Amino acid sequence: MEMPRLAKRAARDAGISLMVHIGDTEKRYDPKVIHPLLALLEPGDILTHYFTPNPGGVLDGNGKLVPEAREAVDRGVWFDTAHGRMNFSFDVGRRCIDQGLMPHCISTDLTVPGRLNTVHSMTEIMTRFLGLGFTLPQVVTMSTSNPAKAIGAQARLGSLAVGRQADISVLNLEEGDWVVYDILGSGLRVNRAFTPT
């Protein structure tokens, strides 16, 4: 637990938020490491990979949220899903959502191995959240303005407002029949998908 404390102190000294990756993909740590880690996070810090099926996630052995997760949200910690290569499960996501722990941000955390094996674009990630039951406005907000707020850049990113810098993607919302997969190979049938124009 010393490393997270040192990282938190460094972030505090630098005047920046701390972003913490959870999900022990190599199963090296006690899964209960999440308890003191979540307690360490302050308003504006970001917890990423919280849909992870790996040890050290926000669910206990019975699939229930650890109390520190809800306490962290109440304190103003941002929760990001970040699919990544090995940290996104539909089952974990549904359990978190069903227990009221909604994502603030949707991101990809794409790496070269991740692009080759699990997910290829942000549009795929956004489509997964439509399949999980989120509305179009919720998915767009979790992919644009909320991440800008989480990194403290809402004054210049995440909006098309006059005077703001913007990278614009124009997407289509297609009707059809597709299956998207999580890192465990579990499929989720979707009838709407984001596609680039």
KOLTORFI-801597 format. One record per residue: residue number from 1; residue in three letters; x, y, z of N, C-alpha, C in turn. Coordinates in steps of 0.1 Angstrom, whole numbers. Layout:
BEGIN
<rec NUM ALA <X Y Z> <X Y Z> <X Y Z>>
...
end
This chain:
BEGIN
<rec 1 MET <8 -12 0> <0 0 0> <9 13 0>>
<rec 2 GLU <22 11 1> <30 22 2> <31 30 -12>>
<rec 3 MET <31 22 -23> <31 29 -36> <20 38 -38>>
<rec 4 PRO <7 34 -36> <-4 43 -38> <-3 56 -29>>
<rec 5 ARG <2 54 -17> <3 66 -8> <13 75 -14>>
<rec 6 LEU <24 70 -19> <35 78 -25> <29 85 -38>>
<rec 7 ALA <22 78 -46> <16 84 -58> <6 95 -54>>
<rec 8 LYS <-2 92 -44> <-12 103 -39> <-4 115 -34>>
<rec 9 ARG <6 113 -27> <14 124 -22> <20 132 -33>>
<rec 10 ALA <26 125 -43> <32 132 -55> <21 140 -62>>
<rec 11 ALA <9 134 -64> <-2 141 -71> <-6 153 -64>>
<rec 12 ARG <-7 152 -51> <-11 163 -42> <-1 174 -43>>
<rec 13 ASP <12 170 -42> <23 180 -42> <23 187 -56>>
<rec 14 ALA <20 180 -67> <20 186 -80> <7 193 -83>>
<rec 15 GLY <-3 192 -75> <-16 199 -77> <-24 193 -88>>
<rec 16 ILE <-22 180 -90> <-30 173 -100> <-38 161 -94>>
<rec 17 SER <-47 156 -102> <-55 145 -98> <-47 132 -99>>
<rec 18 LEU <-51 122 -92> <-44 109 -93> <-54 99 -101>>
<rec 19 MET <-49 92 -111> <-57 82 -118> <-51 69 -114>>
<rec 20 VAL <-60 60 -109> <-56 47 -104> <-62 36 -113>>
<rec 21 HIS <-54 27 -117> <-58 15 -125> <-60 4 -115>>
<rec 22 ILE <-72 -3 -116> <-74 -14 -107> <-76 -27 -116>>
<rec 23 GLY <-76 -38 -110> <-77 -51 -117> <-64 -57 -118>>
<rec 24 ASP <-61 -66 -110> <-48 -73 -109> <-48 -84 -119>>
<rec 25 THR <-44 -81 -132> <-44 -91 -143> <-34 -103 -140>>
<rec 26 GLU <-24 -101 -132> <-14 -111 -130> <-17 -118 -116>>
<rec 27 LYS <-27 -114 -109> <-31 -120 -96> <-20 -120 -86>>
<rec 28 ARG <-13 -109 -85> <-2 -108 -76> <-5 -103 -62>>
<rec 29 TYR <-17 -96 -60> <-20 -89 -48> <-32 -95 -41>>
<rec 30 ASP <-34 -92 -29> <-46 -96 -21> <-57 -87 -28>>
<rec 31 PRO <-68 -94 -31> <-80 -86 -37> <-85 -75 -28>>
<rec 32 LYS <-83 -76 -16> <-88 -66 -6> <-79 -53 -7>>
<rec 33 VAL <-69 -52 -15> <-61 -40 -17> <-70 -29 -21>>
<rec 34 ILE <-82 -32 -27> <-91 -21 -32> <-96 -13 -20>>
<rec 35 HIS <-98 -19 -8> <-104 -11 3> <-96 1 7>>
<rec 36 PRO <-83 -1 11> <-75 11 14> <-72 20 3>>
<rec 37 LEU <-72 14 -9> <-69 23 -21> <-80 32 -24>>
<rec 38 LEU <-93 27 -23> <-104 36 -25> <-105 47 -14>>
<rec 39 ALA <-102 43 -2> <-103 53 9> <-92 64 7>>
<rec 40 LEU <-82 61 -1> <-71 71 -3> <-75 82 -13>>
<rec 41 LEU <-84 79 -22> <-88 88 -33> <-96 100 -28>>
<rec 42 GLU <-93 111 -34> <-100 124 -30> <-108 129 -42>>
<rec 43 PRO <-116 139 -39> <-124 145 -50> <-116 149 -62>>
<rec 44 GLY <-120 145 -74> <-113 148 -86> <-104 137 -90>>
<rec 45 ASP <-100 127 -81> <-92 116 -85> <-101 107 -94>>
<rec 46 ILE <-94 98 -102> <-101 89 -111> <-97 75 -109>>
<rec 47 LEU <-107 66 -108> <-106 52 -107> <-109 46 -120>>
<rec 48 THR <-100 39 -126> <-103 34 -140> <-103 18 -139>>
<rec 49 HIS <-109 13 -149> <-111 -2 -150> <-121 -7 -140>>
<rec 50 TYR <-131 0 -136> <-139 -5 -125> <-149 -16 -129>>
<rec 51 PHE <-150 -19 -142> <-157 -31 -147> <-148 -43 -148>>
<rec 52 THR <-137 -43 -141> <-127 -54 -143> <-132 -67 -136>>
<rec 53 PRO <-130 -78 -142> <-133 -91 -136> <-122 -96 -128>>
<rec 54 ASN <-111 -89 -128> <-98 -94 -122> <-99 -90 -107>>
<rec 55 PRO <-91 -98 -99> <-90 -95 -84> <-86 -80 -82>>
<rec 56 GLY <-91 -75 -71> <-88 -61 -67> <-98 -51 -73>>
<rec 57 GLY <-110 -56 -78> <-120 -47 -83> <-130 -42 -73>>
<rec 58 VAL <-140 -35 -77> <-149 -29 -68> <-160 -38 -62>>
<rec 59 LEU <-160 -51 -67> <-170 -61 -62> <-162 -71 -53>>
<rec 60 ASP <-169 -75 -42> <-163 -85 -33> <-166 -99 -39>>
<rec 61 GLY <-162 -109 -32> <-163 -123 -36> <-178 -127 -39>>
<rec 62 ASN <-187 -119 -33> <-201 -123 -35> <-208 -114 -45>>
<rec 63 GLY <-200 -106 -53> <-206 -98 -63> <-212 -85 -58>>
<rec 64 LYS <-209 -81 -46> <-215 -69 -40> <-204 -58 -40>>
<rec 65 LEU <-209 -46 -42> <-199 -35 -41> <-193 -34 -28>>
<rec 66 VAL <-180 -31 -28> <-173 -28 -15> <-178 -15 -11>>
<rec 67 PRO <-180 -13 2> <-186 0 7> <-177 12 3>>
<rec 68 GLU <-164 10 2> <-155 21 -1> <-158 27 -15>>
<rec 69 ALA <-164 19 -24> <-167 23 -38> <-177 34 -37>>
<rec 70 ARG <-188 32 -30> <-199 42 -29> <-194 54 -21>>
<rec 71 GLU <-186 52 -11> <-180 63 -4> <-172 72 -13>>
<rec 72 ALA <-164 66 -21> <-155 73 -31> <-164 81 -40>>
<rec 73 VAL <-174 76 -46> <-183 83 -54> <-189 95 -47>>
<rec 74 ASP <-194 93 -35> <-199 104 -27> <-189 115 -24>>
<rec 75 ARG <-176 111 -23> <-166 121 -21> <-162 129 -34>>
<rec 76 GLY <-167 124 -45> <-163 131 -58> <-153 125 -66>>
<rec 77 VAL <-150 112 -64> <-141 104 -72> <-148 101 -85>>
<rec 78 TRP <-141 102 -96> <-146 99 -109> <-144 84 -112>>
<rec 79 PHE <-154 77 -117> <-153 63 -121> <-153 61 -136>>
<rec 80 ASP <-143 55 -141> <-141 54 -156> <-140 39 -159>>
<rec 81 THR <-146 35 -170> <-147 20 -173> <-135 15 -180>>
<rec 82 ALA <-129 23 -189> <-116 19 -196> <-115 4 -200>>
<rec 83 HIS <-120 1 -211> <-121 -13 -215> <-107 -20 -215>>
<rec 84 GLY <-97 -14 -221> <-83 -19 -221> <-83 -33 -227>>
<rec 85 ARG <-72 -40 -225> <-70 -53 -230> <-76 -64 -221>>
<rec 86 MET <-76 -62 -208> <-80 -73 -199> <-88 -68 -187>>
<rec 87 ASN <-96 -57 -189> <-103 -52 -177> <-117 -48 -180>>
<rec 88 PHE <-125 -55 -187> <-139 -51 -190> <-148 -63 -191>>
<rec 89 SER <-157 -64 -181> <-166 -76 -181> <-181 -70 -181>>
<rec 90 PHE <-189 -76 -190> <-203 -72 -190> <-210 -76 -177>>
<rec 91 ASP <-206 -88 -172> <-213 -92 -159> <-209 -83 -148>>
<rec 92 VAL <-196 -79 -146> <-192 -70 -136> <-199 -56 -138>>
<rec 93 GLY <-199 -52 -150> <-206 -39 -153> <-221 -39 -149>>
<rec 94 ARG <-228 -50 -153> <-242 -50 -149> <-244 -50 -134>>
<rec 95 ARG <-235 -58 -127> <-236 -58 -112> <-234 -44 -106>>
<rec 96 CYS <-224 -37 -111> <-221 -24 -107> <-233 -14 -109>>
<rec 97 ILE <-238 -15 -122> <-249 -7 -126> <-262 -10 -117>>
<rec 98 ASP <-265 -23 -116> <-276 -27 -108> <-275 -23 -93>>
<rec 99 GLN <-263 -21 -88> <-262 -16 -75> <-260 -1 -74>>
<rec 100 GLY <-262 6 -85> <-262 20 -85> <-249 27 -87>>
<rec 101 LEU <-239 20 -91> <-226 26 -93> <-224 28 -108>>
<rec 102 MET <-229 40 -113> <-228 43 -127> <-215 49 -131>>
<rec 103 PRO <-211 46 -143> <-198 52 -148> <-200 67 -151>>
<rec 104 HIS <-190 75 -147> <-189 89 -151> <-183 90 -165>>
<rec 105 CYS <-173 82 -168> <-166 83 -180> <-164 69 -187>>
<rec 106 ILE <-164 70 -201> <-162 58 -209> <-149 61 -216>>
<rec 107 SER <-139 53 -215> <-127 55 -223> <-122 41 -228>>
<rec 108 THR <-112 41 -236> <-108 29 -243> <-96 22 -236>>
<rec 109 ASP <-86 30 -232> <-73 25 -227> <-67 15 -238>>
<rec 110 LEU <-69 19 -250> <-64 10 -261> <-49 9 -261>>
<rec 111 THR <-44 -3 -262> <-30 -6 -264> <-29 -14 -277>>
<rec 112 VAL <-17 -16 -282> <-16 -24 -294> <-22 -38 -292>>
<rec 113 PRO <-18 -45 -281> <-24 -59 -279> <-39 -58 -278>>
<rec 114 GLY <-44 -47 -271> <-58 -46 -270> <-65 -44 -283>>
<rec 115 ARG <-59 -36 -292> <-65 -34 -305> <-66 -47 -313>>
<rec 116 LEU <-56 -55 -311> <-55 -67 -319> <-65 -78 -314>>
<rec 117 ASN <-67 -78 -301> <-75 -89 -295> <-89 -86 -289>>
<rec 118 THR <-92 -73 -285> <-104 -71 -279> <-113 -60 -284>>
<rec 119 VAL <-107 -49 -287> <-116 -37 -291> <-107 -28 -300>>
<rec 120 HIS <-114 -22 -310> <-106 -15 -320> <-108 0 -321>>
<rec 121 SER <-119 5 -314> <-122 19 -315> <-131 24 -304>>
<rec 122 MET <-131 37 -303> <-140 43 -293> <-155 40 -297>>
<rec 123 THR <-158 39 -310> <-172 37 -314> <-176 23 -309>>
<rec 124 GLU <-167 13 -309> <-171 0 -303> <-174 1 -288>>
<rec 125 ILE <-166 9 -281> <-168 10 -267> <-182 17 -264>>
<rec 126 MET <-184 28 -272> <-197 35 -270> <-209 25 -273>>
<rec 127 THR <-207 17 -283> <-218 7 -287> <-221 -2 -275>>
<rec 128 ARG <-210 -7 -268> <-212 -16 -257> <-222 -9 -246>>
<rec 129 PHE <-220 4 -245> <-229 10 -234> <-243 12 -239>>
<rec 130 LEU <-245 14 -252> <-259 13 -257> <-265 0 -254>>
<rec 131 GLY <-257 -11 -256> <-262 -24 -253> <-264 -27 -239>>
<rec 132 LEU <-257 -20 -230> <-259 -21 -215> <-271 -13 -211>>
<rec 133 GLY <-278 -6 -220> <-290 1 -216> <-289 16 -214>>
<rec 134 PHE <-277 22 -217> <-276 36 -215> <-282 43 -227>>
<rec 135 THR <-287 55 -225> <-293 63 -236> <-282 69 -244>>
<rec 136 LEU <-286 74 -256> <-276 81 -265> <-270 93 -258>>
<rec 137 PRO <-278 102 -252> <-272 113 -245> <-263 109 -234>>
<rec 138 GLN <-266 99 -226> <-257 94 -216> <-244 89 -221>>
<rec 139 VAL <-244 82 -232> <-232 76 -238> <-223 88 -243>>
<rec 140 VAL <-230 97 -250> <-222 109 -255> <-216 117 -244>>
<rec 141 THR <-224 119 -233> <-218 127 -222> <-207 120 -215>>
<rec 142 MET <-208 106 -214> <-197 99 -207> <-185 98 -216>>
<rec 143 SER <-186 101 -229> <-175 100 -238> <-169 113 -241>>
<rec 144 THR <-175 124 -237> <-171 138 -241> <-169 147 -230>>
<rec 145 SER <-180 153 -225> <-179 164 -215> <-175 158 -201>>
<rec 146 ASN <-179 146 -197> <-175 141 -184> <-160 139 -184>>
<rec 147 PRO <-154 132 -194> <-139 131 -194> <-132 144 -193>>
<rec 148 ALA <-137 154 -201> <-131 167 -200> <-132 173 -186>>
<rec 149 LYS <-143 171 -179> <-144 176 -166> <-135 169 -156>>
<rec 150 ALA <-134 155 -158> <-125 147 -150> <-111 151 -150>>
<rec 151 ILE <-106 155 -162> <-92 159 -163> <-90 174 -161>>
<rec 152 GLY <-101 181 -157> <-100 195 -154> <-99 204 -167>>
<rec 153 ALA <-103 199 -178> <-102 206 -191> <-115 211 -196>>
<rec 154 GLN <-125 211 -188> <-139 214 -193> <-139 229 -199>>
<rec 155 ALA <-130 237 -195> <-130 251 -200> <-126 251 -215>>
<rec 156 ARG <-119 240 -220> <-114 241 -233> <-117 228 -241>>
<rec 157 LEU <-122 217 -235> <-125 205 -242> <-139 200 -238>>
<rec 158 GLY <-144 190 -246> <-156 184 -243> <-169 191 -247>>
<rec 159 SER <-168 201 -255> <-179 209 -259> <-176 216 -273>>
<rec 160 LEU <-187 219 -280> <-186 226 -292> <-189 241 -290>>
<rec 161 ALA <-188 246 -278> <-191 260 -275> <-182 269 -282>>
<rec 162 VAL <-187 281 -285> <-178 291 -291> <-166 294 -283>>
<rec 163 GLY <-155 295 -289> <-142 298 -282> <-135 286 -276>>
<rec 164 ARG <-141 274 -277> <-134 262 -272> <-127 255 -283>>
<rec 165 GLN <-117 248 -279> <-109 240 -288> <-117 227 -289>>
<rec 166 ALA <-118 221 -301> <-125 208 -302> <-120 200 -313>>
<rec 167 ASP <-118 187 -311> <-116 177 -321> <-130 171 -323>>
<rec 168 ILE <-135 171 -335> <-148 166 -338> <-148 153 -345>>
<rec 169 SER <-156 144 -341> <-159 131 -348> <-174 131 -351>>
<rec 170 VAL <-176 129 -364> <-190 128 -368> <-193 113 -369>>
<rec 171 LEU <-203 108 -362> <-207 94 -361> <-221 92 -366>>
<rec 172 ASN <-223 80 -371> <-236 75 -374> <-241 66 -363>>
<rec 173 LEU <-254 65 -361> <-260 55 -352> <-268 46 -361>>
<rec 174 GLU <-262 34 -364> <-268 25 -373> <-277 15 -366>>
<rec 175 GLU <-288 11 -372> <-297 0 -367> <-293 -13 -374>>
<rec 176 GLY <-293 -23 -366> <-289 -36 -371> <-289 -47 -361>>
<rec 177 ASP <-281 -57 -363> <-280 -69 -354> <-265 -72 -353>>
<rec 178 TRP <-259 -69 -341> <-245 -72 -339> <-243 -79 -326>>
<rec 179 VAL <-231 -84 -324> <-227 -89 -311> <-214 -83 -308>>
<rec 180 VAL <-213 -77 -296> <-200 -72 -291> <-196 -81 -279>>
<rec 181 TYR <-183 -81 -277> <-177 -90 -267> <-169 -83 -256>>
<rec 182 ASP <-169 -89 -244> <-160 -84 -234> <-147 -92 -234>>
<rec 183 ILE <-138 -89 -224> <-125 -96 -224> <-126 -110 -221>>
<rec 184 LEU <-137 -115 -215> <-139 -129 -212> <-145 -137 -223>>
<rec 185 GLY <-149 -130 -234> <-155 -136 -246> <-170 -137 -245>>
<rec 186 SER <-176 -130 -234> <-190 -130 -233> <-196 -120 -243>>
<rec 187 GLY <-206 -125 -250> <-212 -116 -261> <-224 -109 -255>>
<rec 188 LEU <-227 -97 -261> <-238 -89 -258> <-244 -85 -272>>
<rec 189 ARG <-257 -89 -274> <-263 -85 -287> <-268 -71 -286>>
<rec 190 VAL <-265 -63 -297> <-269 -49 -297> <-277 -47 -310>>
<rec 191 ASN <-286 -38 -310> <-294 -35 -322> <-291 -21 -327>>
<rec 192 ARG <-282 -13 -321> <-277 0 -325> <-262 0 -323>>
<rec 193 ALA <-255 6 -333> <-241 7 -332> <-236 20 -337>>
<rec 194 PHE <-226 26 -331> <-219 38 -336> <-210 34 -347>>
<rec 195 THR <-210 41 -358> <-200 39 -369> <-195 53 -373>>
<rec 196 PRO <-182 53 -377> <-177 66 -382> <-184 69 -396>>
<rec 197 THR <-185 82 -399> <-190 86 -412> <-180 86 -422>>
end
